Amino acid sequence: MITSRANSARTLDIDESLKEKCKPLLAQRKKILDHYQVTGSKRRTLVKYSNMVLRYEQSLISAHIKYLISKSPDSRLEAISDSSLPVTLKPKIRAPEMGFKNDIEPDFLFPRLGAIGELKSGDPKPSDRTAVTGYALAYEKQEHEPIDIGLILYVSCKNCKTPSFNISSFVISDVDRRGFVENRNNKATFCRDEKPV
C-alpha cells in the first residue's frame, strides 16, 4: 500500500512514498546477505544488481501512479494504491499438513486474479513450476480461495543497464497438483526410509 502523510492524490509525494516502501525490502536484503555470509565482491555485485531492479521497478510504479492521478486527481490514496499495486508481497502461508515444516512465503500474490508467483534468477528449471504449484495448494488450504494461475518472473541484469524480465505463466492444472503431491510423498517416503533405526 502507498504510505504517505498526504491526504489526497494532489499532495502525494510519490518518490518519497516509494522510498519509504523500499526500506523493508532493503532491510530484508541485508538480512539475507548476512545470513548466508555473502561478503566482498559477490555482495557488492548482488547489491548493485538488486538496486538496478529496484530503481527500475520504482520508475515503472511511479509512472503508473502519475498516470492514474492525471486521470483522477481527486482520487483517494487507497484507490490509487489498489489500482497501482494490486499485489501482496511475501504473504505468509502456514500449511504443515501440506508437508511444509515452516511458514512459506511466495514472492508475490494477486488475490483478485487468483495468481501466485516467484521471482527467480538463472535458467528456468522444472522445479520452479513445482514450487509455485505447492504455494498455490498451501494458499488454497489456508485461505479457502482458488489459485489457478502460476507466475514465474525470471530476472537478469547481465550486460544491460536495465534488468530484463522473462515471464513464465501457466494454468495450475490437476496434473500440476498431482505432480506436486506425488513429489512431496516421494520425498517424505525417502526421508522416512533414511532415518536411522
C-alpha positions as CSV (number, residue, x, y, z in Angstrom):
1,M,0.0,0.0,0.0
2,I,1.1,3.6,-0.7
3,T,2.5,5.1,2.5
4,S,2.3,8.9,2.8
5,R,1.3,11.7,5.1
6,A,-0.7,13.2,2.1
7,N,-4.4,13.3,2.5
8,S,-5.2,13.3,-1.2
9,A,-3.6,12.4,-4.6
10,R,-2.9,16.1,-5.2
11,T,-0.5,16.3,-2.3
12,L,1.1,12.9,-2.6
13,D,4.9,12.8,-2.9
14,I,5.3,9.7,-5.0
15,D,9.0,9.3,-4.9
16,E,9.3,9.8,-1.2
17,S,6.5,7.4,-0.6
18,L,8.2,4.7,-2.8
19,K,11.5,5.3,-0.9
20,E,9.7,4.5,2.4
21,K,8.1,1.5,0.8
22,C,11.5,0.2,-0.2
23,K,13.1,0.4,3.3
24,P,11.7,-3.0,4.4
25,L,13.0,-4.6,1.2
26,L,16.5,-3.2,1.7
27,A,16.4,-4.4,5.3
28,Q,15.3,-7.9,4.2
29,R,18.1,-8.0,1.6
30,K,20.7,-7.2,4.2
31,K,19.3,-9.8,6.5
32,I,19.5,-12.5,3.7
33,L,23.1,-11.5,2.7
34,D,24.2,-11.5,6.3
35,H,22.5,-14.9,7.0
36,Y,24.4,-16.5,4.1
37,Q,27.6,-14.6,4.9
38,V,27.9,-13.0,1.5
39,T,30.8,-10.6,1.5
40,G,33.3,-8.8,-0.7
41,S,32.8,-8.5,-4.4
42,K,30.0,-11.0,-4.5
43,R,28.0,-8.9,-2.1
44,R,28.7,-5.7,-3.9
45,T,27.6,-7.3,-7.2
46,L,24.4,-8.6,-5.7
47,V,23.6,-5.2,-4.1
48,K,24.4,-3.4,-7.4
49,Y,22.1,-5.6,-9.5
50,S,19.3,-5.7,-7.0
51,N,19.5,-1.9,-6.8
52,M,19.1,-1.8,-10.5
53,V,16.0,-3.9,-10.4
54,L,14.6,-1.8,-7.5
55,R,15.2,1.5,-9.3
56,Y,13.6,0.2,-12.5
57,E,10.5,-1.1,-10.7
58,Q,10.2,2.2,-8.8
59,S,10.3,4.2,-12.0
60,L,7.6,1.9,-13.5
61,I,5.3,2.2,-10.4
62,S,5.9,6.0,-10.2
63,A,4.9,6.5,-13.9
64,H,1.8,4.4,-13.4
65,I,0.7,6.3,-10.3
66,K,1.2,9.6,-12.1
67,Y,-0.9,8.4,-14.9
68,L,-3.7,7.3,-12.5
69,I,-3.6,10.7,-10.8
70,S,-3.7,12.6,-14.1
71,K,-6.9,10.7,-14.9
72,S,-8.5,11.3,-11.5
73,P,-6.6,13.9,-9.5
74,D,-9.2,13.8,-6.7
75,S,-8.9,10.0,-6.1
76,R,-8.5,8.6,-2.6
77,L,-5.0,7.3,-1.9
78,E,-6.4,3.8,-1.1
79,A,-8.0,3.7,-4.5
80,I,-4.7,4.6,-6.2
81,S,-2.8,2.1,-4.1
82,D,-5.2,-0.7,-5.0
83,S,-5.1,0.2,-8.7
84,S,-1.3,0.6,-9.0
85,L,-0.2,-2.2,-6.7
86,P,-2.9,-5.0,-6.7
87,V,-0.3,-7.4,-5.4
88,T,0.7,-8.8,-2.0
89,L,4.4,-9.3,-1.4
90,K,5.7,-12.1,0.6
91,P,2.4,-13.4,2.0
92,K,2.9,-15.7,4.9
93,I,1.3,-19.2,4.5
94,R,1.2,-21.8,7.2
95,A,0.3,-25.3,5.9
96,P,2.1,-28.0,7.9
97,E,-0.5,-30.6,6.7
98,M,0.8,-29.9,3.2
99,G,4.3,-31.0,4.2
100,F,5.7,-27.6,4.8
101,K,7.6,-27.6,8.1
102,N,7.9,-23.8,8.5
103,D,5.8,-20.9,7.2
104,I,6.3,-20.3,3.5
105,E,6.4,-17.0,1.7
106,P,5.9,-16.9,-2.1
107,D,7.3,-13.7,-3.6
108,F,4.0,-12.3,-4.7
109,L,0.3,-12.9,-4.8
110,F,-2.5,-11.4,-6.9
111,P,-5.6,-12.3,-4.9
112,R,-8.1,-10.8,-7.3
113,L,-6.6,-12.7,-10.3
114,G,-6.1,-16.0,-8.4
115,A,-2.4,-15.9,-9.2
116,I,0.7,-16.6,-7.2
117,G,4.3,-16.5,-8.2
118,E,8.1,-16.4,-7.6
119,L,10.9,-14.2,-8.7
120,K,13.9,-16.2,-10.0
121,S,17.3,-15.6,-11.4
122,G,19.2,-18.1,-13.6
123,D,17.8,-20.5,-16.1
124,P,14.3,-21.9,-15.8
125,K,14.0,-25.3,-14.1
126,P,11.1,-27.8,-13.9
127,S,11.3,-27.5,-10.1
128,D,10.3,-23.8,-10.3
129,R,6.9,-24.7,-11.6
130,T,6.5,-27.4,-8.9
131,A,7.4,-24.9,-6.2
132,V,4.8,-22.4,-7.4
133,T,2.2,-25.2,-7.6
134,G,3.0,-26.0,-3.9
135,Y,2.5,-22.4,-2.9
136,A,-0.9,-22.4,-4.6
137,L,-2.1,-25.5,-2.9
138,A,-0.9,-24.3,0.5
139,Y,-2.6,-20.9,0.0
140,E,-5.8,-22.6,-1.1
141,K,-5.7,-24.8,2.0
142,Q,-5.2,-21.8,4.3
143,E,-7.5,-19.2,2.7
144,H,-10.1,-21.4,1.0
145,E,-9.7,-19.3,-2.1
146,P,-8.8,-20.8,-5.5
147,I,-5.4,-20.1,-7.1
148,D,-5.4,-21.2,-10.7
149,I,-2.5,-19.2,-12.3
150,G,1.2,-19.6,-11.6
151,L,3.7,-16.9,-12.5
152,I,7.5,-17.2,-12.5
153,L,9.3,-13.9,-13.2
154,Y,12.9,-14.6,-14.3
155,V,15.1,-11.5,-14.0
156,S,18.6,-10.9,-15.5
157,C,20.9,-8.0,-15.0
158,K,23.7,-9.2,-17.2
159,N,25.1,-7.0,-20.0
160,C,22.4,-4.3,-19.7
161,K,21.8,-1.0,-17.9
162,T,18.2,-2.0,-17.1
163,P,17.1,-5.5,-16.0
164,S,15.5,-7.8,-18.4
165,F,12.5,-10.0,-17.5
166,N,11.1,-13.2,-18.8
167,I,7.7,-14.2,-17.5
168,S,6.5,-17.8,-17.5
169,S,2.8,-18.1,-16.8
170,F,0.8,-21.3,-16.6
171,V,-2.6,-22.7,-15.5
172,I,-2.1,-24.7,-12.4
173,S,-3.8,-27.8,-13.7
174,D,-4.8,-31.1,-12.0
175,V,-1.7,-32.6,-13.5
176,D,0.5,-30.0,-11.8
177,R,-1.3,-30.5,-8.5
178,R,-1.0,-34.3,-8.6
179,G,2.7,-33.9,-9.6
180,F,3.4,-31.8,-6.6
181,V,1.6,-34.2,-4.2
182,E,3.4,-37.2,-5.7
183,N,6.8,-35.4,-5.4
184,R,6.1,-34.5,-1.8
185,N,5.0,-38.0,-0.9
186,N,8.1,-39.5,-2.6
187,K,10.4,-37.2,-0.6
188,A,8.5,-38.0,2.6
189,T,8.9,-41.7,2.0
190,F,12.6,-41.3,1.2
191,C,13.2,-39.2,4.4
192,R,11.3,-41.8,6.5
193,D,13.3,-44.7,5.0
194,E,16.6,-42.9,5.6
195,K,16.0,-42.4,9.3
196,P,18.5,-44.4,11.4
197,V,17.0,-47.4,13.2
